Amino acid sequence: MIKHKSAFSLLEAVIYLAVVGGVLTAIIGVAINLSNVKAKATALNEVNYNLAFAADQLNAEISQAGDINFTGSILNVDNGRLELLGSVTGSVPTVVYLDSAAGRLKIISAAGIDNLTTQKVEVTKFRLSQLSTSTVAVDLGLKMRVSAESGPYYQGSGEISQVYRTRQDCRQGICL
């Protein structure tokens, strides 16, 4: 009579456990890697969104301004201040500045104080340079630090340099 094996031998069990352990290790490694990729992408997306939003808002404010008050502005430093004069004489000036304590770009207008960047990002540079009596160059730098679920931090950062002109320049045909 022939006996049938009904159980694994010790060698077969060890090989089975080694294969299953290898597969599980690979799956866990891929899951951790995906978490890290997500954290990097989140940081970069948030920085890019804030850069684009701040640039659009600056463009809107400066192009609608009657003029730039360069004597009330702080130029050529990383935490600059831009003072925009309204098109109506005596109107409240609009001020865009870097709140370095909070790391946020802010705007003060007749409507009150608004943030141009979210609290998730830190503004590292808001440098202004005078190009003409109604043209300003702006260098804006942002960074963000995000923690992946597995522990390490990822930093996203970005900078944008742009030239802005007031409505006065556009009326004279200089605006491109």
ChimeraX commands (.cxc) that place a marker at each C-alpha (Angstrom):
marker #1 position 0.00,0.00,0.00 radius 0.5
marker #1 position 1.23,3.49,-0.90 radius 0.5
marker #1 position 1.18,6.19,1.72 radius 0.5
marker #1 position 0.07,9.67,0.68 radius 0.5
marker #1 position 1.68,12.73,2.17 radius 0.5
marker #1 position -0.86,14.93,3.86 radius 0.5
marker #1 position 1.43,17.61,5.33 radius 0.5
marker #1 position 4.32,19.81,4.25 radius 0.5
marker #1 position 7.83,18.75,5.08 radius 0.5
marker #1 position 9.92,21.15,7.15 radius 0.5
marker #1 position 11.91,22.19,4.08 radius 0.5
marker #1 position 8.76,22.99,2.10 radius 0.5
marker #1 position 7.38,25.09,4.96 radius 0.5
marker #1 position 10.63,27.10,5.24 radius 0.5
marker #1 position 10.69,27.74,1.47 radius 0.5
marker #1 position 7.02,28.77,1.53 radius 0.5
marker #1 position 7.60,31.23,4.40 radius 0.5
marker #1 position 10.67,32.69,2.66 radius 0.5
marker #1 position 8.72,33.32,-0.56 radius 0.5
marker #1 position 5.73,34.83,1.26 radius 0.5
marker #1 position 8.07,37.00,3.37 radius 0.5
marker #1 position 9.85,38.26,0.24 radius 0.5
marker #1 position 6.57,39.14,-1.47 radius 0.5
marker #1 position 5.26,40.97,1.63 radius 0.5
marker #1 position 8.54,42.90,1.98 radius 0.5
marker #1 position 8.29,44.03,-1.64 radius 0.5
marker #1 position 4.64,45.10,-1.21 radius 0.5
marker #1 position 5.45,47.12,1.94 radius 0.5
marker #1 position 8.41,48.76,0.18 radius 0.5
marker #1 position 6.21,49.84,-2.73 radius 0.5
marker #1 position 3.55,51.21,-0.34 radius 0.5
marker #1 position 6.14,53.30,1.56 radius 0.5
marker #1 position 7.56,54.57,-1.73 radius 0.5
marker #1 position 4.11,55.64,-2.93 radius 0.5
marker #1 position 3.55,57.52,0.33 radius 0.5
marker #1 position 6.84,59.40,-0.14 radius 0.5
marker #1 position 6.00,60.26,-3.75 radius 0.5
marker #1 position 2.62,61.60,-2.62 radius 0.5
marker #1 position 4.28,63.83,0.01 radius 0.5
marker #1 position 6.73,65.24,-2.55 radius 0.5
marker #1 position 3.94,65.89,-5.06 radius 0.5
marker #1 position 1.78,67.56,-2.40 radius 0.5
marker #1 position 4.59,69.93,-1.44 radius 0.5
marker #1 position 5.37,70.90,-5.03 radius 0.5
marker #1 position 1.70,71.32,-5.99 radius 0.5
marker #1 position 0.99,73.58,-3.01 radius 0.5
marker #1 position 4.03,75.75,-3.74 radius 0.5
marker #1 position 3.16,76.03,-7.44 radius 0.5
marker #1 position -0.48,76.88,-6.67 radius 0.5
marker #1 position 0.55,79.61,-4.23 radius 0.5
marker #1 position 3.11,81.05,-6.66 radius 0.5
marker #1 position 0.56,81.23,-9.46 radius 0.5
marker #1 position -2.16,82.70,-7.24 radius 0.5
marker #1 position 0.16,85.35,-5.74 radius 0.5
marker #1 position 1.48,86.29,-9.20 radius 0.5
marker #1 position -2.05,86.64,-10.59 radius 0.5
marker #1 position -3.16,88.77,-7.64 radius 0.5
marker #1 position -0.07,90.99,-7.89 radius 0.5
marker #1 position -0.68,91.45,-11.60 radius 0.5
marker #1 position -4.31,92.41,-10.98 radius 0.5
marker #1 position -3.48,94.86,-8.19 radius 0.5
marker #1 position -0.54,96.53,-9.92 radius 0.5
marker #1 position -2.21,96.78,-13.34 radius 0.5
marker #1 position -5.27,98.43,-11.74 radius 0.5
marker #1 position -3.22,100.84,-9.63 radius 0.5
marker #1 position -2.96,104.46,-10.65 radius 0.5
marker #1 position 0.73,104.53,-9.72 radius 0.5
marker #1 position 3.38,102.95,-7.52 radius 0.5
marker #1 position 4.52,104.92,-4.50 radius 0.5
marker #1 position 8.21,104.04,-4.54 radius 0.5
marker #1 position 8.97,106.31,-1.58 radius 0.5
marker #1 position 6.50,104.32,0.57 radius 0.5
marker #1 position 7.74,101.00,-0.78 radius 0.5
marker #1 position 10.71,98.98,0.48 radius 0.5
marker #1 position 12.90,97.90,-2.42 radius 0.5
marker #1 position 15.90,95.58,-2.93 radius 0.5
marker #1 position 15.48,93.51,0.24 radius 0.5
marker #1 position 14.04,90.01,0.59 radius 0.5
marker #1 position 11.12,91.19,2.74 radius 0.5
marker #1 position 9.95,94.07,0.59 radius 0.5
marker #1 position 6.87,96.24,0.72 radius 0.5
marker #1 position 4.95,97.60,-2.27 radius 0.5
marker #1 position 2.63,100.58,-1.93 radius 0.5
marker #1 position 0.16,101.14,-4.76 radius 0.5
marker #1 position -1.75,104.37,-5.19 radius 0.5
marker #1 position -5.34,104.31,-6.35 radius 0.5
marker #1 position -6.47,105.94,-9.55 radius 0.5
marker #1 position -8.65,108.31,-7.50 radius 0.5
marker #1 position -6.79,111.02,-5.57 radius 0.5
marker #1 position -7.13,110.56,-1.83 radius 0.5
marker #1 position -8.08,106.89,-2.00 radius 0.5
marker #1 position -6.59,104.43,0.46 radius 0.5
marker #1 position -3.31,103.00,-0.89 radius 0.5
marker #1 position -2.99,99.25,-1.37 radius 0.5
marker #1 position 0.04,97.72,0.34 radius 0.5
marker #1 position 1.51,94.31,-0.45 radius 0.5
marker #1 position 4.14,93.08,2.01 radius 0.5
marker #1 position 5.86,90.02,3.41 radius 0.5
marker #1 position 4.84,89.29,6.99 radius 0.5
marker #1 position 8.14,87.63,7.87 radius 0.5
marker #1 position 6.92,86.50,11.31 radius 0.5
marker #1 position 4.09,84.50,9.73 radius 0.5
marker #1 position 5.93,83.75,6.48 radius 0.5
marker #1 position 2.95,84.93,4.43 radius 0.5
marker #1 position 2.45,87.45,1.68 radius 0.5
marker #1 position -0.29,89.88,2.68 radius 0.5
marker #1 position -2.22,92.70,1.08 radius 0.5
marker #1 position -3.85,95.66,2.82 radius 0.5
marker #1 position -6.52,97.49,0.86 radius 0.5
marker #1 position -9.70,99.44,1.54 radius 0.5
marker #1 position -11.41,96.05,2.01 radius 0.5
marker #1 position -9.03,95.05,4.84 radius 0.5
marker #1 position -6.11,92.63,5.19 radius 0.5
marker #1 position -5.98,89.49,3.04 radius 0.5
marker #1 position -3.42,86.74,2.63 radius 0.5
marker #1 position -2.02,86.08,-0.82 radius 0.5
marker #1 position -0.48,82.78,0.28 radius 0.5
marker #1 position -1.83,79.96,2.42 radius 0.5
marker #1 position -0.48,79.07,5.83 radius 0.5
marker #1 position 0.85,75.81,4.37 radius 0.5
marker #1 position 3.69,77.59,2.58 radius 0.5
marker #1 position 6.37,79.91,3.86 radius 0.5
marker #1 position 7.24,82.94,1.75 radius 0.5
marker #1 position 11.02,83.26,1.80 radius 0.5
marker #1 position 11.46,86.21,-0.52 radius 0.5
marker #1 position 9.44,89.21,-1.73 radius 0.5
marker #1 position 12.05,91.39,-3.42 radius 0.5
marker #1 position 11.03,94.45,-5.43 radius 0.5
marker #1 position 13.09,96.46,-7.90 radius 0.5
marker #1 position 12.09,99.73,-9.56 radius 0.5
marker #1 position 12.44,99.56,-13.35 radius 0.5
marker #1 position 10.69,102.84,-14.18 radius 0.5
marker #1 position 8.31,105.29,-12.54 radius 0.5
marker #1 position 5.42,102.87,-13.02 radius 0.5
marker #1 position 7.10,99.47,-13.49 radius 0.5
marker #1 position 8.30,97.10,-10.81 radius 0.5
marker #1 position 10.12,93.77,-10.98 radius 0.5
marker #1 position 9.09,91.23,-8.34 radius 0.5
marker #1 position 11.05,88.17,-7.20 radius 0.5
marker #1 position 8.88,85.89,-5.10 radius 0.5
marker #1 position 10.17,82.75,-3.37 radius 0.5
marker #1 position 8.16,80.11,-1.48 radius 0.5
marker #1 position 8.88,76.83,0.26 radius 0.5
marker #1 position 6.86,74.13,1.96 radius 0.5
marker #1 position 7.75,71.20,4.15 radius 0.5
marker #1 position 5.56,68.08,4.14 radius 0.5
marker #1 position 5.87,64.96,6.24 radius 0.5
marker #1 position 5.30,61.63,4.56 radius 0.5
marker #1 position 3.38,58.99,6.49 radius 0.5
marker #1 position 6.60,56.99,6.82 radius 0.5
marker #1 position 8.35,59.85,8.62 radius 0.5
marker #1 position 10.79,61.81,6.43 radius 0.5
marker #1 position 10.11,65.41,5.45 radius 0.5
marker #1 position 10.02,66.64,1.88 radius 0.5
marker #1 position 10.44,70.23,0.92 radius 0.5
marker #1 position 8.96,71.81,-2.15 radius 0.5
marker #1 position 10.21,75.20,-3.18 radius 0.5
marker #1 position 9.80,77.57,-6.07 radius 0.5
marker #1 position 10.57,81.07,-7.23 radius 0.5
marker #1 position 9.03,83.38,-9.77 radius 0.5
marker #1 position 10.38,86.60,-11.23 radius 0.5
marker #1 position 8.01,88.87,-13.07 radius 0.5
marker #1 position 7.73,92.45,-14.28 radius 0.5
marker #1 position 4.49,94.29,-13.53 radius 0.5
marker #1 position 3.26,97.55,-15.02 radius 0.5
marker #1 position 0.60,99.92,-13.77 radius 0.5
marker #1 position -2.42,100.99,-15.76 radius 0.5
marker #1 position -0.60,104.28,-16.46 radius 0.5
marker #1 position 2.03,102.41,-18.52 radius 0.5
marker #1 position -0.69,100.50,-20.38 radius 0.5
marker #1 position -2.43,103.75,-21.32 radius 0.5
marker #1 position 0.83,105.01,-22.80 radius 0.5
marker #1 position 1.13,101.89,-24.97 radius 0.5
marker #1 position 4.08,100.38,-23.05 radius 0.5
marker #1 position 2.09,97.46,-21.66 radius 0.5
marker #1 position 2.78,94.22,-23.55 radius 0.5
marker link #1:1,2 radius 0.2
marker link #1:2,3 radius 0.2
marker link #1:3,4 radius 0.2
marker link #1:4,5 radius 0.2
marker link #1:5,6 radius 0.2
marker link #1:6,7 radius 0.2
marker link #1:7,8 radius 0.2
marker link #1:8,9 radius 0.2
marker link #1:9,10 radius 0.2
marker link #1:10,11 radius 0.2
marker link #1:11,12 radius 0.2
marker link #1:12,13 radius 0.2
marker link #1:13,14 radius 0.2
marker link #1:14,15 radius 0.2
marker link #1:15,16 radius 0.2
marker link #1:16,17 radius 0.2
marker link #1:17,18 radius 0.2
marker link #1:18,19 radius 0.2
marker link #1:19,20 radius 0.2
marker link #1:20,21 radius 0.2
marker link #1:21,22 radius 0.2
marker link #1:22,23 radius 0.2
marker link #1:23,24 radius 0.2
marker link #1:24,25 radius 0.2
marker link #1:25,26 radius 0.2
marker link #1:26,27 radius 0.2
marker link #1:27,28 radius 0.2
marker link #1:28,29 radius 0.2
marker link #1:29,30 radius 0.2
marker link #1:30,31 radius 0.2
marker link #1:31,32 radius 0.2
marker link #1:32,33 radius 0.2
marker link #1:33,34 radius 0.2
marker link #1:34,35 radius 0.2
marker link #1:35,36 radius 0.2
marker link #1:36,37 radius 0.2
marker link #1:37,38 radius 0.2
marker link #1:38,39 radius 0.2
marker link #1:39,40 radius 0.2
marker link #1:40,41 radius 0.2
marker link #1:41,42 radius 0.2
marker link #1:42,43 radius 0.2
marker link #1:43,44 radius 0.2
marker link #1:44,45 radius 0.2
marker link #1:45,46 radius 0.2
marker link #1:46,47 radius 0.2
marker link #1:47,48 radius 0.2
marker link #1:48,49 radius 0.2
marker link #1:49,50 radius 0.2
marker link #1:50,51 radius 0.2
marker link #1:51,52 radius 0.2
marker link #1:52,53 radius 0.2
marker link #1:53,54 radius 0.2
marker link #1:54,55 radius 0.2
marker link #1:55,56 radius 0.2
marker link #1:56,57 radius 0.2
marker link #1:57,58 radius 0.2
marker link #1:58,59 radius 0.2
marker link #1:59,60 radius 0.2
marker link #1:60,61 radius 0.2
marker link #1:61,62 radius 0.2
marker link #1:62,63 radius 0.2
marker link #1:63,64 radius 0.2
marker link #1:64,65 radius 0.2
marker link #1:65,66 radius 0.2
marker link #1:66,67 radius 0.2
marker link #1:67,68 radius 0.2
marker link #1:68,69 radius 0.2
marker link #1:69,70 radius 0.2
marker link #1:70,71 radius 0.2
marker link #1:71,72 radius 0.2
marker link #1:72,73 radius 0.2
marker link #1:73,74 radius 0.2
marker link #1:74,75 radius 0.2
marker link #1:75,76 radius 0.2
marker link #1:76,77 radius 0.2
marker link #1:77,78 radius 0.2
marker link #1:78,79 radius 0.2
marker link #1:79,80 radius 0.2
marker link #1:80,81 radius 0.2
marker link #1:81,82 radius 0.2
marker link #1:82,83 radius 0.2
marker link #1:83,84 radius 0.2
marker link #1:84,85 radius 0.2
marker link #1:85,86 radius 0.2
marker link #1:86,87 radius 0.2
marker link #1:87,88 radius 0.2
marker link #1:88,89 radius 0.2
marker link #1:89,90 radius 0.2
marker link #1:90,91 radius 0.2
marker link #1:91,92 radius 0.2
marker link #1:92,93 radius 0.2
marker link #1:93,94 radius 0.2
marker link #1:94,95 radius 0.2
marker link #1:95,96 radius 0.2
marker link #1:96,97 radius 0.2
marker link #1:97,98 radius 0.2
marker link #1:98,99 radius 0.2
marker link #1:99,100 radius 0.2
marker link #1:100,101 radius 0.2
marker link #1:101,102 radius 0.2
marker link #1:102,103 radius 0.2
marker link #1:103,104 radius 0.2
marker link #1:104,105 radius 0.2
marker link #1:105,106 radius 0.2
marker link #1:106,107 radius 0.2
marker link #1:107,108 radius 0.2
marker link #1:108,109 radius 0.2
marker link #1:109,110 radius 0.2
marker link #1:110,111 radius 0.2
marker link #1:111,112 radius 0.2
marker link #1:112,113 radius 0.2
marker link #1:113,114 radius 0.2
marker link #1:114,115 radius 0.2
marker link #1:115,116 radius 0.2
marker link #1:116,117 radius 0.2
marker link #1:117,118 radius 0.2
marker link #1:118,119 radius 0.2
marker link #1:119,120 radius 0.2
marker link #1:120,121 radius 0.2
marker link #1:121,122 radius 0.2
marker link #1:122,123 radius 0.2
marker link #1:123,124 radius 0.2
marker link #1:124,125 radius 0.2
marker link #1:125,126 radius 0.2
marker link #1:126,127 radius 0.2
marker link #1:127,128 radius 0.2
marker link #1:128,129 radius 0.2
marker link #1:129,130 radius 0.2
marker link #1:130,131 radius 0.2
marker link #1:131,132 radius 0.2
marker link #1:132,133 radius 0.2
marker link #1:133,134 radius 0.2
marker link #1:134,135 radius 0.2
marker link #1:135,136 radius 0.2
marker link #1:136,137 radius 0.2
marker link #1:137,138 radius 0.2
marker link #1:138,139 radius 0.2
marker link #1:139,140 radius 0.2
marker link #1:140,141 radius 0.2
marker link #1:141,142 radius 0.2
marker link #1:142,143 radius 0.2
marker link #1:143,144 radius 0.2
marker link #1:144,145 radius 0.2
marker link #1:145,146 radius 0.2
marker link #1:146,147 radius 0.2
marker link #1:147,148 radius 0.2
marker link #1:148,149 radius 0.2
marker link #1:149,150 radius 0.2
marker link #1:150,151 radius 0.2
marker link #1:151,152 radius 0.2
marker link #1:152,153 radius 0.2
marker link #1:153,154 radius 0.2
marker link #1:154,155 radius 0.2
marker link #1:155,156 radius 0.2
marker link #1:156,157 radius 0.2
marker link #1:157,158 radius 0.2
marker link #1:158,159 radius 0.2
marker link #1:159,160 radius 0.2
marker link #1:160,161 radius 0.2
marker link #1:161,162 radius 0.2
marker link #1:162,163 radius 0.2
marker link #1:163,164 radius 0.2
marker link #1:164,165 radius 0.2
marker link #1:165,166 radius 0.2
marker link #1:166,167 radius 0.2
marker link #1:167,168 radius 0.2
marker link #1:168,169 radius 0.2
marker link #1:169,170 radius 0.2
marker link #1:170,171 radius 0.2
marker link #1:171,172 radius 0.2
marker link #1:172,173 radius 0.2
marker link #1:173,174 radius 0.2
marker link #1:174,175 radius 0.2
marker link #1:175,176 radius 0.2
view
